[in-house]
Structure formats: C-alpha cells, structure tokens
Amino acid sequence: MKKLLGTIAATAAVALALAGCSGGGGANAGNVNPSGEIKPRQISWLLSRPADGGVITTMKQIAADYAKKHPGFSLNLITTPDRPSYIQKYETLAAANKLPELFDTDATPFAAKLAKQGRMIDAEKLLKSLGLYDDYRPAALNYQRFDDGSLYMVPFEFQLEFFWYNKALLEKAGVAVPTSLDDIPALCTALRKAGITPIALDGQDQWPLERYMAYHPFRTAGPDYITKLKKGDAKLSDSTGTAAVDWLDQLGQAKCFEDGFSSTGYSDAQGLFTSGKAAMYNIGTWELGSLATDKLDPSVRSDVDYFTLPTTKDSVTAANEYVSPSGIGMAVNAKTFDPLVRDFLKYALTEYPKRYAATGALSPTSNVETTIPDNATPLYKKAVDQANDLGDKIAMPWDTQLDPTSNTRLQQELTLLVQGNIKPEEFISTMDQTIQQNGPKAFK
C-alpha cells in the first residue's frame, strides 16, 4: 500500500512539474498585505493532524471567537490525520490547482516546487508584516525552512525527541545511560542477557525506525549530509553513510528492538515501555501526557527518565542538538490570499500561542509559558525546561527530506537490514541506486 502511495505521489509531482508556473497565484506570492475590504466567508484548511488534538481544538476556539466579530466567517477544517493518505490528497489537489486557502505540508521537494512556482505565500514576510516573526523560536522556524533557507510554512507545534528509559531496568542489567551512539549495541546486548527488551519500537509505521537512520550521520557529518545525499552530492557508500549503515546493522545484530518489531504498532510499542517490559523508548514530548503524569503506571512512574540523543567520537554537532521538530507546517495558498485570510491569520497567530501553551504543550513561540498540568510528575517540567537549552542545528527526520520513491524504499530496506535479512553492502547498493535515480529529479 505504501509503495502505491509513493507511486501516486510521484505521479502527482510529475503533473505539478508539467503544470509549471502556470499553476496560478504567482503574482500574489510576494504580496503579504493585500488591499481591499475584509469580506467574511468560509475559508478552508487542509490538515494532517489529530481531530481531537491540541492544534485543532485550539484553532476551533479561535475561529469561533473571530466569527463572533466577523459574522459570516467560518473555518472549514478538512482533516486527514493518516499521513500517507493526507499526502496523497494534498499532492493530488496541488497538481489539479485545487488547494484550499490553508494547507499542511512538510518542507519536501514537492512543497519547494509549489513555492518556486509562486503558489505559496512567503511565511517569513507574512510573519514579519504581522509583527510576529520575532516571537517564534528559531528552531521552530528553521525546521520548516527549505534547503535554501526560505520559509513558506508556519509552525503550530514544537517538540523535543528523547530516549525515555527505565532506570530500574538499566540497573538490573548493570548498564548506564549511553554517552555515545556507539555504546548502544553493547547496551542492548547486556539488556538482552538480563532478559529485558532493550528498545520499544513502532516498526509498523516505519518512520520511528527511519529516525535511527538520521542519527549517526547527523552526529558525524552534521545536518547538511541529508541535503547532499538527496541531491546526489553524497552517497551512502561514502565513509559517513557506511558508518551509519554499519551502526544500524549492529543495532540489528544486538537485537535492540523487540521481537517482531515490524508488526508492532504505535500504542503497543508505547505499552511495552510503560508496562516496564522495555528499557528504552524513543519518542517526542507530544507524549508528555502519557509519560510524565499520573497516567503512567505507578509501578514504573518513579523509574522513568530520559536522555537526549548521544553524540559520537569527534561529533560535529553538540549534545544539545538533536531532533526538535515543529511538526507539519501550515502553508498559505497565494491564489486565494486576500484581506480576510490575512486578517484571520493575524488574529489566530496572535491568540494561538497562549491558548495552546495553556493545554500543557510547548508553543512554537517563546513569548508564553507552558502550563504544567496538576497531575504532572517532575519529569514534565524538566522536559519543558529542556526547550530553553537547544543548539542551532536540527537533526531533520529523513522522511520529510527524501523524495517519495526513495523514502518508501528506504523504509522497506531498513526493516530488512535490522532484521538481518540483507547485508549492509546490499542495503547501501540498493539505496544509492534508488536515491541517485530519484532524488535529484525531485529538485528539477
């Protein structure tokens, strides 16, 4: 199914490329302050977010308040939380020039084409014109930028990704928190010998395993490695890529992930950790409510802590630099951008941070404080405070960077590699060929 979605997305990308700059909206792309009367109407937002999540809940409240002052206004939320299905819908609508006023997108090669064709409003110019740009965390904005540094998406989230761990299980196995990525295979071996599953992994959704592909190159070569790789300026057969693949192979040989991880879903992987059956779990602060409140099983609650992405010997990135995503961003359709859309966004983006932070979430802006829930453990505040100690470099998830064909193939091959069904050299050969054939095309 995912291969099919990748094919559909690739087809949509071709259609978009053929559409060229005639897609519409180019003339308005640089105009972030259109003149004219504010005429209330319904505007739509194509989203890839949980329907009951904090972003949508907050924006519904904001839209309702705006409508009270602007009778006739409404915000139509078109929600498709399943990411593969969303991407199919989004790219198909884009190719047909039928995107709504607002739409979610990552900083992918496909989105970069939309921006290049003048079909998206320059978000940096827009935020500056609204007087809001300086309120945003630099890391939140940088996560949304294209390779050339341009910004066409507005973040609504800010997350930090940690390795959560069970102190009692590590103590039982006689091991300590790893200080280097290269320590993890041996750590897994020791945990296995003690009868403990080392790392809980949602292998069914594939992106959690793909995170591990990004870690070693980020430490040894920095964030530019993935940019060079997808454009054909680097190969996995070089020293950086080979070291990363060898590390992944070692994780597989040490049986770091639970038996049958490829068929384990999100909730089941989390359950392995929260029930005390797995020693570690790599997930973001969007799970603070499950991992750092009294919702966590009392039998493990006092044993849970976290550590950030370990470095490597001669690491070129700092210990306080790791995956700090601001989620999928919101783009503004240049073709339908008018005084109403601008006015609503000014109101919404001004109100959003304080209301969102009140839900206990980290805001993409630094001008508000996150409300710590009454049922939180001390770990909750520790995680929130961690956002104040971040470096400038971000470990970008590779699934947001590669073209659809390369990404789908990478996910398939990673599972085979970690399962021991293919050798590192086979993985490298396959992926170099796939990326070289498909990656550079995505930027033309």
SEKOL-725220 format. One record per residue (C-alpha): residue number from 1; x, y, z. Coordinates in nm, 4 decimals. Layout:
@seq:NUM	x:X	y:Y	z:Z
...
This chain:
@seq:1	x:0.0000	y:0.0000	z:0.0000
@seq:2	x:0.2773	y:0.2445	z:0.0911
@seq:3	x:0.4531	y:0.1645	z:-0.2359
@seq:4	x:0.1293	y:0.2507	z:-0.4161
@seq:5	x:0.1035	y:0.5795	z:-0.2280
@seq:6	x:0.4607	y:0.6584	z:-0.3203
@seq:7	x:0.3796	y:0.5969	z:-0.6858
@seq:8	x:0.0717	y:0.8175	z:-0.6652
@seq:9	x:0.2708	y:1.0932	z:-0.5000
@seq:10	x:0.5420	y:1.0668	z:-0.7633
@seq:11	x:0.2791	y:1.0862	z:-1.0371
@seq:12	x:0.1299	y:1.3948	z:-0.8751
@seq:13	x:0.4750	y:1.5503	z:-0.8586
@seq:14	x:0.5233	y:1.4930	z:-1.2301
@seq:15	x:0.1851	y:1.6505	z:-1.3003
@seq:16	x:0.2808	y:1.9503	z:-1.0915
@seq:17	x:0.6117	y:1.9857	z:-1.2691
@seq:18	x:0.4326	y:1.9771	z:-1.6055
@seq:19	x:0.1950	y:2.2442	z:-1.4814
@seq:20	x:0.4958	y:2.4722	z:-1.4374
@seq:21	x:0.4458	y:2.8315	z:-1.3361
@seq:22	x:0.1033	y:2.8409	z:-1.4953
@seq:23	x:-0.0387	y:2.6880	z:-1.1752
@seq:24	x:-0.1794	y:3.0224	z:-1.0650
@seq:25	x:-0.1171	y:3.2509	z:-0.7703
@seq:26	x:0.2352	y:3.3512	z:-0.8674
@seq:27	x:0.1502	y:3.7186	z:-0.8932
@seq:28	x:0.0286	y:3.7287	z:-0.5313
@seq:29	x:0.3066	y:3.5229	z:-0.3722
@seq:30	x:0.5109	y:3.8228	z:-0.2578
@seq:31	x:0.2166	y:4.0423	z:-0.1576
@seq:32	x:0.1651	y:3.9762	z:0.2128
@seq:33	x:-0.0594	y:4.2777	z:0.2713
@seq:34	x:-0.3314	y:4.2784	z:0.0036
@seq:35	x:-0.5509	y:4.5847	z:-0.0151
@seq:36	x:-0.9272	y:4.5820	z:-0.0083
@seq:37	x:-1.2239	y:4.5218	z:0.2183
@seq:38	x:-1.2376	y:4.2325	z:0.4650
@seq:39	x:-1.5360	y:4.0298	z:0.3447
@seq:40	x:-1.6250	y:3.7383	z:0.5760
@seq:41	x:-1.6713	y:3.3995	z:0.4114
@seq:42	x:-1.5787	y:3.0408	z:0.4751
@seq:43	x:-1.2123	y:2.9546	z:0.4333
@seq:44	x:-1.0732	y:2.6026	z:0.4444
@seq:45	x:-0.7663	y:2.4395	z:0.5952
@seq:46	x:-0.6480	y:2.1031	z:0.4667
@seq:47	x:-0.4893	y:1.9364	z:0.7700
@seq:48	x:-0.2908	y:1.6313	z:0.8694
@seq:49	x:-0.3452	y:1.6464	z:1.2455
@seq:50	x:-0.5483	y:1.4523	z:1.5043
@seq:51	x:-0.9074	y:1.5775	z:1.5045
@seq:52	x:-0.9110	y:1.5899	z:1.8852
@seq:53	x:-0.5540	y:1.7161	z:1.9221
@seq:54	x:-0.4417	y:2.0422	z:2.0754
@seq:55	x:-0.3809	y:2.2257	z:1.7478
@seq:56	x:-0.7268	y:2.1677	z:1.6010
@seq:57	x:-0.9051	y:2.2156	z:1.9340
@seq:58	x:-0.7312	y:2.5488	z:1.9893
@seq:59	x:-0.7878	y:2.6714	z:1.6346
@seq:60	x:-1.1570	y:2.5836	z:1.6508
@seq:61	x:-1.1940	y:2.8059	z:1.9568
@seq:62	x:-1.0029	y:3.0874	z:1.7900
@seq:63	x:-1.2079	y:3.0637	z:1.4702
@seq:64	x:-1.5320	y:3.0707	z:1.6693
@seq:65	x:-1.4206	y:3.3863	z:1.8514
@seq:66	x:-1.3165	y:3.5512	z:1.5248
@seq:67	x:-1.6566	y:3.4660	z:1.3713
@seq:68	x:-1.8345	y:3.6493	z:1.6551
@seq:69	x:-1.6689	y:3.9700	z:1.5408
@seq:70	x:-1.6979	y:3.8842	z:1.1708
@seq:71	x:-2.0433	y:3.7360	z:1.1030
@seq:72	x:-2.0383	y:3.5097	z:0.8009
@seq:73	x:-1.6874	y:3.3825	z:0.8672
@seq:74	x:-1.6182	y:3.0155	z:0.9304
@seq:75	x:-1.3141	y:2.7907	z:0.9236
@seq:76	x:-1.3689	y:2.4596	z:0.7468
@seq:77	x:-1.1211	y:2.2000	z:0.8758
@seq:78	x:-1.0596	y:1.9200	z:0.6254
@seq:79	x:-0.8871	y:1.6621	z:0.8426
@seq:80	x:-0.6959	y:1.3529	z:0.7295
@seq:81	x:-0.4744	y:1.2500	z:1.0251
@seq:82	x:-0.3309	y:0.9446	z:0.8469
@seq:83	x:-0.0151	y:1.0920	z:0.6943
@seq:84	x:0.0213	y:0.8729	z:0.3806
@seq:85	x:-0.3433	y:0.9298	z:0.2874
@seq:86	x:-0.3058	y:1.3003	z:0.3550
@seq:87	x:-0.0001	y:1.3316	z:0.1318
@seq:88	x:-0.1866	y:1.1589	z:-0.1496
@seq:89	x:-0.4800	y:1.4018	z:-0.1168
@seq:90	x:-0.2602	y:1.7105	z:-0.0782
@seq:91	x:-0.0363	y:1.6402	z:-0.3754
@seq:92	x:-0.3293	y:1.5409	z:-0.5982
@seq:93	x:-0.5141	y:1.8643	z:-0.5151
@seq:94	x:-0.1964	y:2.0655	z:-0.5725
@seq:95	x:-0.1429	y:1.9080	z:-0.9138
@seq:96	x:-0.5028	y:1.9974	z:-1.0027
@seq:97	x:-0.4589	y:2.3534	z:-0.8668
@seq:98	x:-0.7433	y:2.2960	z:-0.6187
@seq:99	x:-0.5751	y:2.3519	z:-0.2819
@seq:100	x:-0.7773	y:2.5495	z:-0.0242
@seq:101	x:-0.6735	y:2.8746	z:0.1423
@seq:102	x:-0.4578	y:2.6964	z:0.4015
@seq:103	x:-0.2913	y:2.3548	z:0.3826
@seq:104	x:-0.0426	y:2.1448	z:0.5769
@seq:105	x:0.2898	y:2.0437	z:0.4285
@seq:106	x:0.6413	y:1.9462	z:0.5290
@seq:107	x:0.9425	y:2.1144	z:0.3690
@seq:108	x:0.9609	y:1.8479	z:0.0987
@seq:109	x:1.0909	y:1.8784	z:-0.2590
@seq:110	x:0.7262	y:1.8771	z:-0.3708
@seq:111	x:0.6425	y:2.1745	z:-0.1487
@seq:112	x:0.9563	y:2.3523	z:-0.2682
@seq:113	x:0.8211	y:2.3301	z:-0.6223
@seq:114	x:0.4956	y:2.4905	z:-0.5119
@seq:115	x:0.6900	y:2.7747	z:-0.3532
@seq:116	x:0.9109	y:2.8160	z:-0.6592
@seq:117	x:0.6016	y:2.8403	z:-0.8764
@seq:118	x:0.4697	y:3.1235	z:-0.6603
@seq:119	x:0.1799	y:2.9230	z:-0.5249
@seq:120	x:0.2578	y:2.9729	z:-0.1563
@seq:121	x:0.2818	y:3.2962	z:0.0430
@seq:122	x:0.6287	y:3.3724	z:0.1812
@seq:123	x:0.5724	y:3.2910	z:0.5504
@seq:124	x:0.8737	y:3.4864	z:0.6720
@seq:125	x:0.7500	y:3.8028	z:0.5029
@seq:126	x:0.3984	y:3.7406	z:0.6298
@seq:127	x:0.5024	y:3.6861	z:0.9918
@seq:128	x:0.7222	y:3.9954	z:0.9823
@seq:129	x:0.4418	y:4.2035	z:0.8335
@seq:130	x:0.2160	y:4.0855	z:1.1173
@seq:131	x:0.4789	y:4.1775	z:1.3760
@seq:132	x:0.5002	y:3.8161	z:1.4979
@seq:133	x:0.8212	y:3.6799	z:1.3457
@seq:134	x:1.0480	y:3.7555	z:1.6432
@seq:135	x:0.8140	y:3.5716	z:1.8818
@seq:136	x:0.8890	y:3.2347	z:1.7209
@seq:137	x:1.1592	y:3.0007	z:1.8412
@seq:138	x:1.4354	y:2.9970	z:1.5755
@seq:139	x:1.4410	y:2.6154	z:1.5911
@seq:140	x:1.0665	y:2.6003	z:1.5228
@seq:141	x:1.1029	y:2.8170	z:1.2133
@seq:142	x:1.4223	y:2.6507	z:1.0939
@seq:143	x:1.2529	y:2.3112	z:1.0935
@seq:144	x:1.0076	y:2.4487	z:0.8361
@seq:145	x:1.2669	y:2.6026	z:0.6034
@seq:146	x:1.3634	y:2.4705	z:0.2622
@seq:147	x:1.7269	y:2.3906	z:0.1837
@seq:148	x:1.7846	y:2.7440	z:0.0541
@seq:149	x:1.6740	y:2.8932	z:0.3874
@seq:150	x:1.3411	y:3.0261	z:0.2610
@seq:151	x:1.0350	y:2.9908	z:0.4850
@seq:152	x:0.6909	y:2.9118	z:0.3458
@seq:153	x:0.5271	y:2.7253	z:0.6357
@seq:154	x:0.4103	y:2.8441	z:0.9761
@seq:155	x:0.4676	y:2.6053	z:1.2708
@seq:156	x:0.1905	y:2.5287	z:1.5195
@seq:157	x:0.3868	y:2.2900	z:1.7398
@seq:158	x:0.7264	y:2.2497	z:1.8975
@seq:159	x:0.8563	y:1.9157	z:2.0166
@seq:160	x:1.1730	y:1.7617	z:2.1563
@seq:161	x:1.2518	y:1.3972	z:2.0920
@seq:162	x:1.4139	y:1.1999	z:2.3747
@seq:163	x:1.5182	y:0.8485	z:2.4634
@seq:164	x:1.2944	y:0.7680	z:2.7580
@seq:165	x:1.4378	y:0.4957	z:2.9788
@seq:166	x:1.3591	y:0.2848	z:3.2816
@seq:167	x:1.6282	y:0.3376	z:3.5471
@seq:168	x:1.5433	y:0.0144	z:3.7309
@seq:169	x:1.5826	y:-0.1996	z:3.4180
@seq:170	x:1.9179	y:-0.0465	z:3.3285
@seq:171	x:2.0338	y:-0.1041	z:3.6862
@seq:172	x:1.9164	y:-0.4642	z:3.6714
@seq:173	x:2.1291	y:-0.5214	z:3.3614
@seq:174	x:2.4269	y:-0.3429	z:3.5176
@seq:175	x:2.4455	y:-0.0755	z:3.2481
@seq:176	x:2.4412	y:0.3036	z:3.2426
@seq:177	x:2.2882	y:0.5651	z:3.0144
@seq:178	x:2.4905	y:0.5649	z:2.6897
@seq:179	x:2.7196	y:0.8612	z:2.6325
@seq:180	x:2.7798	y:0.7731	z:2.2676
@seq:181	x:2.5641	y:0.6261	z:1.9923
@seq:182	x:2.8331	y:0.3634	z:1.9567
@seq:183	x:2.7589	y:0.2431	z:2.3125
@seq:184	x:2.4030	y:0.1402	z:2.2280
@seq:185	x:2.4670	y:-0.2015	z:2.0636
@seq:186	x:2.6611	y:-0.3262	z:2.3680
@seq:187	x:2.3938	y:-0.1789	z:2.5944
@seq:188	x:2.1295	y:-0.3774	z:2.4053
@seq:189	x:2.3317	y:-0.6953	z:2.4340
@seq:190	x:2.3586	y:-0.6558	z:2.8121
@seq:191	x:1.9862	y:-0.5878	z:2.8445
@seq:192	x:1.9028	y:-0.8946	z:2.6362
@seq:193	x:2.1242	y:-1.1102	z:2.8577
@seq:194	x:1.9258	y:-0.9839	z:3.1574
@seq:195	x:1.6031	y:-1.0903	z:2.9869
@seq:196	x:1.4964	y:-0.7338	z:2.9061
@seq:197	x:1.3766	y:-0.5954	z:2.5709
@seq:198	x:1.6167	y:-0.3057	z:2.5050
@seq:199	x:1.4119	y:-0.0635	z:2.2912
@seq:200	x:1.0397	y:-0.0457	z:2.2189
@seq:201	x:0.9806	y:0.0468	z:1.8542
@seq:202	x:0.6716	y:0.1172	z:1.6474
@seq:203	x:0.8010	y:-0.0640	z:1.3414
@seq:204	x:0.4621	y:-0.0813	z:1.1754
@seq:205	x:0.4571	y:0.2904	z:1.0962
@seq:206	x:0.8187	y:0.2775	z:0.9735
@seq:207	x:0.9089	y:0.6419	z:1.0475
@seq:208	x:1.0295	y:0.5582	z:1.4022
@seq:209	x:1.2920	y:0.3216	z:1.2594
@seq:210	x:1.3843	y:0.5781	z:0.9947
@seq:211	x:1.4740	y:0.8179	z:1.2763
@seq:212	x:1.7675	y:0.5891	z:1.3575
@seq:213	x:1.8963	y:0.6250	z:1.0016
@seq:214	x:1.9295	y:1.0004	z:1.0594
@seq:215	x:2.1116	y:0.9870	z:1.3937
@seq:216	x:2.4638	y:0.8707	z:1.3104
@seq:217	x:2.5146	y:1.0960	z:1.0028
@seq:218	x:2.3840	y:1.3960	z:1.1987
@seq:219	x:2.6492	y:1.3406	z:1.4638
@seq:220	x:2.9393	y:1.2559	z:1.2330
@seq:221	x:2.8724	y:1.4902	z:0.9388
@seq:222	x:2.6052	y:1.7362	z:1.0508
@seq:223	x:2.2637	y:1.8307	z:0.9124
@seq:224	x:2.3942	y:1.9022	z:0.5616
@seq:225	x:2.4586	y:1.5345	z:0.4909
@seq:226	x:2.0968	y:1.4506	z:0.4102
@seq:227	x:2.0764	y:1.7590	z:0.1851
@seq:228	x:2.3780	y:1.6400	z:-0.0122
@seq:229	x:2.2524	y:1.2827	z:-0.0233
@seq:230	x:1.9095	y:1.3616	z:-0.1649
@seq:231	x:2.0567	y:1.5916	z:-0.4284
@seq:232	x:2.3106	y:1.3346	z:-0.5421
@seq:233	x:2.6122	y:1.5144	z:-0.3956
@seq:234	x:2.6816	y:1.2362	z:-0.1412
@seq:235	x:2.6344	y:0.8587	z:-0.1307
@seq:236	x:2.5736	y:0.6046	z:0.1415
@seq:237	x:2.8816	y:0.4284	z:0.0137
@seq:238	x:3.0976	y:0.7141	z:0.1442
@seq:239	x:3.2540	y:0.6963	z:0.4900
@seq:240	x:2.9670	y:0.8782	z:0.6626
@seq:241	x:2.6998	y:0.6596	z:0.5074
@seq:242	x:2.8916	y:0.3375	z:0.5603
@seq:243	x:2.9424	y:0.4174	z:0.9293
@seq:244	x:2.5713	y:0.4879	z:0.9698
@seq:245	x:2.4672	y:0.1634	z:0.7997
@seq:246	x:2.7187	y:-0.0375	z:0.9996
@seq:247	x:2.5768	y:0.1119	z:1.3199
@seq:248	x:2.2241	y:0.0171	z:1.2173
@seq:249	x:2.3431	y:-0.3321	z:1.1359
@seq:250	x:2.4965	y:-0.3537	z:1.4841
@seq:251	x:2.1627	y:-0.2496	z:1.6359
@seq:252	x:2.0027	y:-0.5360	z:1.4491
@seq:253	x:2.2658	y:-0.7907	z:1.5482
@seq:254	x:2.2324	y:-0.6857	z:1.9131
@seq:255	x:1.8528	y:-0.7298	z:1.8848
@seq:256	x:1.7967	y:-0.3796	z:2.0154
@seq:257	x:1.4289	y:-0.3745	z:1.9181
@seq:258	x:1.1527	y:-0.6009	z:2.0409
@seq:259	x:1.0964	y:-0.9340	z:1.8672
@seq:260	x:0.8561	y:-0.8827	z:1.5789
@seq:261	x:0.9039	y:-0.5053	z:1.5831
@seq:262	x:0.7999	y:-0.4685	z:1.2181
@seq:263	x:0.4410	y:-0.5571	z:1.3058
@seq:264	x:0.4268	y:-0.3613	z:1.6344
@seq:265	x:0.2026	y:-0.0536	z:1.6239
@seq:266	x:0.2334	y:0.2815	z:1.7989
@seq:267	x:0.0238	y:0.2056	z:2.1078
@seq:268	x:0.1723	y:-0.1409	z:2.1505
@seq:269	x:0.5272	y:-0.0059	z:2.1383
@seq:270	x:0.4406	y:0.2552	z:2.3965
@seq:271	x:0.2751	y:-0.0121	z:2.6089
@seq:272	x:0.5930	y:-0.2193	z:2.6121
@seq:273	x:0.7765	y:0.0703	z:2.7716
@seq:274	x:0.5070	y:0.1976	z:3.0071
@seq:275	x:0.4433	y:-0.1538	z:3.1395
@seq:276	x:0.8102	y:-0.1966	z:3.2269
@seq:277	x:0.8813	y:-0.4606	z:2.9622
@seq:278	x:1.1216	y:-0.2488	z:2.7554
@seq:279	x:1.4118	y:-0.0444	z:2.8864
@seq:280	x:1.4020	y:0.2439	z:2.6360
@seq:281	x:1.1587	y:0.4216	z:2.4081
@seq:282	x:1.2441	y:0.6938	z:2.1560
@seq:283	x:0.9543	y:0.9409	z:2.1275
@seq:284	x:0.8778	y:1.3117	z:2.1490
@seq:285	x:0.7264	y:1.5495	z:2.4004
@seq:286	x:0.3872	y:1.5091	z:2.2365
@seq:287	x:0.3649	y:1.2076	z:2.4700
@seq:288	x:0.4289	y:1.4016	z:2.7901
@seq:289	x:0.0721	y:1.3352	z:2.8978
@seq:290	x:0.1383	y:0.9611	z:2.8873
@seq:291	x:0.4956	y:0.9557	z:3.0173
@seq:292	x:0.5159	y:1.2389	z:3.2683
@seq:293	x:0.1811	y:1.2472	z:3.4502
@seq:294	x:-0.0092	y:1.0225	z:3.6887
@seq:295	x:-0.1488	y:0.8423	z:3.3843
@seq:296	x:0.1766	y:0.6451	z:3.3809
@seq:297	x:0.1607	y:0.3092	z:3.5568
@seq:298	x:0.2596	y:0.3609	z:3.9253
@seq:299	x:0.4860	y:0.0558	z:3.9080
@seq:300	x:0.7245	y:0.2361	z:3.6697
@seq:301	x:0.6427	y:0.6027	z:3.7304
@seq:302	x:0.9343	y:0.6783	z:3.9628
@seq:303	x:1.1794	y:0.4894	z:3.7404
@seq:304	x:1.1145	y:0.6758	z:3.4152
@seq:305	x:1.3587	y:0.9410	z:3.2965
@seq:306	x:1.5032	y:1.0469	z:2.9609
@seq:307	x:1.8321	y:1.1252	z:2.7906
@seq:308	x:1.8912	y:1.3196	z:2.4705
@seq:309	x:2.0479	y:1.1853	z:2.1517
@seq:310	x:2.4010	y:1.0666	z:2.2405
@seq:311	x:2.6939	y:1.2106	z:2.0487
@seq:312	x:2.9778	y:1.0185	z:1.8833
@seq:313	x:3.3547	y:1.0439	z:1.8963
@seq:314	x:3.4566	y:1.3656	z:1.7159
@seq:315	x:3.0892	y:1.4608	z:1.6788
@seq:316	x:3.0358	y:1.7753	z:1.4703
@seq:317	x:2.7043	y:1.8516	z:1.6410
@seq:318	x:2.6561	y:1.9350	z:2.0079
@seq:319	x:2.4855	y:1.7303	z:2.2766
@seq:320	x:2.2005	y:1.9839	z:2.2917
@seq:321	x:2.1317	y:1.9449	z:1.9192
@seq:322	x:1.9001	y:1.6626	z:1.8173
@seq:323	x:1.5528	y:1.6122	z:1.6677
@seq:324	x:1.3443	y:1.9137	z:1.7702
@seq:325	x:1.0579	y:1.9194	z:1.5203
@seq:326	x:0.7842	y:2.1775	z:1.4917
@seq:327	x:0.5590	y:1.9302	z:1.3180
@seq:328	x:0.3955	y:1.9642	z:0.9829
@seq:329	x:0.3655	y:2.3305	z:0.8888
@seq:330	x:0.0766	y:2.5345	z:0.7548
@seq:331	x:0.1156	y:2.6951	z:0.4120
@seq:332	x:-0.0959	y:2.9797	z:0.2739
@seq:333	x:-0.2309	y:2.9497	z:-0.0797
@seq:334	x:-0.1163	y:3.2557	z:-0.2782
@seq:335	x:-0.4041	y:3.2236	z:-0.5249
@seq:336	x:-0.6736	y:3.2711	z:-0.2574
@seq:337	x:-0.4831	y:3.5039	z:-0.0232
@seq:338	x:-0.6924	y:3.8155	z:0.0399
@seq:339	x:-0.7567	y:4.0714	z:0.3189
@seq:340	x:-0.9826	y:3.8261	z:0.5068
@seq:341	x:-0.7250	y:3.5446	z:0.5134
@seq:342	x:-0.4559	y:3.7864	z:0.6282
@seq:343	x:-0.6753	y:3.9377	z:0.8984
@seq:344	x:-0.7812	y:3.5998	z:1.0306
@seq:345	x:-0.4211	y:3.4780	z:1.0408
@seq:346	x:-0.3166	y:3.7914	z:1.2281
@seq:347	x:-0.5808	y:3.7246	z:1.4924
@seq:348	x:-0.5246	y:3.3491	z:1.5035
@seq:349	x:-0.1456	y:3.3565	z:1.5210
@seq:350	x:-0.1541	y:3.6242	z:1.7895
@seq:351	x:-0.4004	y:3.4308	z:2.0049
@seq:352	x:-0.2730	y:3.0808	z:1.9393
@seq:353	x:0.0482	y:3.0624	z:2.1473
@seq:354	x:-0.1071	y:3.1462	z:2.4865
@seq:355	x:-0.4096	y:2.9233	z:2.4294
@seq:356	x:-0.2016	y:2.6320	z:2.3032
@seq:357	x:0.0515	y:2.6612	z:2.5867
@seq:358	x:-0.2387	y:2.6538	z:2.8332
@seq:359	x:-0.3092	y:2.2956	z:2.7194
@seq:360	x:0.0290	y:2.1849	z:2.8549
@seq:361	x:0.2023	y:2.1835	z:2.5170
@seq:362	x:0.5220	y:2.3554	z:2.4089
@seq:363	x:0.4421	y:2.6574	z:2.1945
@seq:364	x:0.6376	y:2.7269	z:1.8737
@seq:365	x:0.6881	y:3.0747	z:2.0184
@seq:366	x:0.8986	y:3.1697	z:2.3179
@seq:367	x:0.6748	y:3.4503	z:2.4452
@seq:368	x:0.4454	y:3.2245	z:2.6509
@seq:369	x:0.4948	y:2.9696	z:2.9283
@seq:370	x:0.3632	y:2.6157	z:2.9085
@seq:371	x:0.1090	y:2.5342	z:3.1775
@seq:372	x:0.2273	y:2.2326	z:3.3729
@seq:373	x:-0.0730	y:2.0058	z:3.4467
@seq:374	x:-0.1704	y:1.9456	z:3.8082
@seq:375	x:-0.1175	y:1.5707	z:3.7622
@seq:376	x:0.2322	y:1.6079	z:3.6153
@seq:377	x:0.5393	y:1.4358	z:3.7549
@seq:378	x:0.8618	y:1.6393	z:3.7972
@seq:379	x:0.9743	y:1.4979	z:3.4635
@seq:380	x:0.7135	y:1.7080	z:3.2821
@seq:381	x:0.8685	y:2.0403	z:3.3839
@seq:382	x:1.2165	y:1.9038	z:3.3227
@seq:383	x:1.1212	y:1.8237	z:2.9639
@seq:384	x:0.9548	y:2.1618	z:2.9099
@seq:385	x:1.2581	y:2.3449	z:3.0503
@seq:386	x:1.4800	y:2.1457	z:2.8142
@seq:387	x:1.3467	y:2.3603	z:2.5295
@seq:388	x:1.5444	y:2.6536	z:2.6715
@seq:389	x:1.8728	y:2.4692	z:2.6143
@seq:390	x:1.8874	y:2.3949	z:2.2432
@seq:391	x:2.1655	y:2.4448	z:1.9921
@seq:392	x:2.1173	y:2.5803	z:1.6409
@seq:393	x:2.1404	y:2.2573	z:1.4415
@seq:394	x:1.8448	y:2.0243	z:1.3941
@seq:395	x:1.8538	y:1.6537	z:1.3122
@seq:396	x:1.5951	y:1.6516	z:1.0353
@seq:397	x:1.3851	y:1.3337	z:1.0016
@seq:398	x:1.4713	y:1.1818	z:0.6671
@seq:399	x:1.1092	y:1.1014	z:0.5815
@seq:400	x:1.0474	y:1.4765	z:0.5445
@seq:401	x:1.3532	y:1.5213	z:0.3219
@seq:402	x:1.3633	y:1.2416	z:0.0657
@seq:403	x:1.1505	y:1.2081	z:-0.2445
@seq:404	x:0.8551	y:0.9655	z:-0.2058
@seq:405	x:1.0127	y:0.6786	z:-0.4002
@seq:406	x:1.3438	y:0.6920	z:-0.2136
@seq:407	x:1.1701	y:0.7282	z:0.1208
@seq:408	x:0.9420	y:0.4285	z:0.0683
@seq:409	x:1.2346	y:0.2138	z:-0.0435
@seq:410	x:1.4478	y:0.3289	z:0.2486
@seq:411	x:1.1817	y:0.2275	z:0.4994
@seq:412	x:1.1490	y:-0.1169	z:0.3415
@seq:413	x:1.5235	y:-0.1752	z:0.3261
@seq:414	x:1.5837	y:-0.0523	z:0.6813
@seq:415	x:1.3469	y:-0.3130	z:0.8201
@seq:416	x:1.5209	y:-0.5856	z:0.6220
@seq:417	x:1.8637	y:-0.4655	z:0.7365
@seq:418	x:1.7778	y:-0.4543	z:1.1067
@seq:419	x:1.6054	y:-0.7916	z:1.0813
@seq:420	x:1.9270	y:-0.9343	z:0.9341
@seq:421	x:1.7643	y:-1.0257	z:0.6022
@seq:422	x:2.0074	y:-0.8218	z:0.3931
@seq:423	x:2.3724	y:-0.7285	z:0.4388
@seq:424	x:2.4962	y:-0.3699	z:0.4854
@seq:425	x:2.6591	y:-0.3671	z:0.1432
@seq:426	x:2.3314	y:-0.4753	z:-0.0177
@seq:427	x:2.1445	y:-0.2010	z:0.1648
@seq:428	x:2.3990	y:0.0605	z:0.0554
@seq:429	x:2.3956	y:-0.0507	z:-0.3079
@seq:430	x:2.0173	y:-0.0524	z:-0.3291
@seq:431	x:1.9709	y:0.2836	z:-0.1622
@seq:432	x:2.2497	y:0.4597	z:-0.3515
@seq:433	x:2.0943	y:0.3456	z:-0.6776
@seq:434	x:1.7412	y:0.4442	z:-0.5696
@seq:435	x:1.8371	y:0.7887	z:-0.4399
@seq:436	x:2.0607	y:0.8668	z:-0.7363
@seq:437	x:1.7803	y:0.7764	z:-0.9763
@seq:438	x:1.5004	y:0.9589	z:-0.7950
@seq:439	x:1.6403	y:1.2176	z:-0.5570
@seq:440	x:1.7882	y:1.4748	z:-0.7982
@seq:441	x:1.4732	y:1.4560	z:-1.0135
@seq:442	x:1.2679	y:1.5919	z:-0.7252
@seq:443	x:1.4582	y:1.9216	z:-0.7401
@seq:444	x:1.4223	y:1.9872	z:-1.1111
